[in-house]
């Protein structure tokens, strides 16, 4: 005759939430520096913030 079990199994551990990896070009901010060029010779005069085209501003790596 089989023995009966008096205790129950412990519940399985909760899965660890996986955080999405940050985007490499923007570093997870969603913004990248865009060079501003002016004049006929297109000389650079400064930089401004632009939308990251890799993650489209979300800041997460799309390949993760």
N, C-alpha and C positions, 0 to 999 in steps of 0.2 A: 504494500500500500504506500502511496506517495505521501510525503510529509507536507503539511500545509504551511503556508507562509504567514508569519505573524506581523511582519513589518512591510511597509510599502517602499517602493523605490523613491529616491529623492528626485525632485523635479530637475529637468535638464537646465543647465545654466543659460541665462538669457543671452541672445546673440549680441555681440558688440556692434554698435552702429558704426558703419564705415563712412568716414567723412570724405567727400569728393576732393580729389587732388586740385591744388590751385593751378591755374593756367600759367604756362611758362612765359610767354611774351609780356603779359601784364602783371605777373606776380600775384594774381588773384584780385586785383583792384578793378579790372574792367576798363581801365584807361591806359593808353600808351601815349608817349610823347611824339607829336607830329611836327616836323620841321616846317616852318613858314618861310616861303621863298617869295621875293618881290623883284620887280624890275625886269627889264628885257634880258639881262644876263642871268636871271633867276638866282640871285645871291641869297643865301640864308640869313635871316635877321633875327630869328628866335624860334621858340617852340610853343606849342599849345597842346592841350589835352585832346585826345581823339578816342573814339570807340575802338576797342580791341576787336579785330576782325576774326581772330581765332575763336574766341568764346562769345562774341557778340555782347559783351558787357556783363555777362553773368559772373565771371571770375572763376568758373570751374573748368577743369580740363574736359573737353568734349570727347576725348579718346579713353577716358577712365571708365 
